[in-house]
């Protein structure tokens, strides 16, 4: 009787990797490197998250780069864990179809899928752009206050 191939349960390992501070730091670095077009949108008083606002092609190009970058990273982790992308996709589909509503693996997969949509990516990047803009505005306010105190302006 032929030996059955051992199936690797990749979900717990992948969840650990993607929820790690290292992976989070990689996303933050990506956001920091590509944030300026999103900050410009805020500076222009626009909100690309509204359905009636036309989306800048530059924002969508950054989204495609994000997908390309992080899909490669995820695939690399899947392979390093001894699985394949096809096996992961099969297991993910099976989990989404059969897991209980509040199962942690189901939640992880749904969250992972959500971050691959343009709307979710745009929301994440606009949140980061607001944080960057607020930080810059606060720094400018501090500079203005310092100049007023020293009598220069």
Residue pairs with C-beta under 8 A, 6 or more apart in sequence:
7 87
8 81
8 82
8 83
8 87
9 91
10 78
10 81
10 83
10 87
10 88
10 91
11 91
11 92
11 95
11 105
11 108
11 109
12 105
13 77
13 81
14 74
14 77
14 78
14 81
14 88
15 104
15 105
15 108
17 23
17 77
18 74
18 77
18 108
18 112
19 108
23 73
26 73
27 70
28 128
30 66
30 69
30 70
31 124
31 125
31 128
32 128
34 62
34 65
34 66
34 125
35 125
35 128
35 129
35 132
37 56
37 58
37 59
37 62
38 59
38 125
38 126
38 128
38 129
39 129
39 132
39 133
39 136
41 47
41 48
41 56
41 59
41 126
41 129
42 126
42 129
42 130
42 133
43 133
46 53
47 53
47 126
48 55
48 56
48 59
48 122
48 126
49 119
49 122
49 123
49 126
55 122
59 122
59 125
60 118
62 125
63 118
63 121
63 122
66 121
67 116
75 85
78 84
78 85
78 88
79 85
92 109
95 103
95 105
95 106
95 109
96 106
96 109
96 110
99 105
99 106
100 106
114 120
115 121
115 124
144 153
147 153
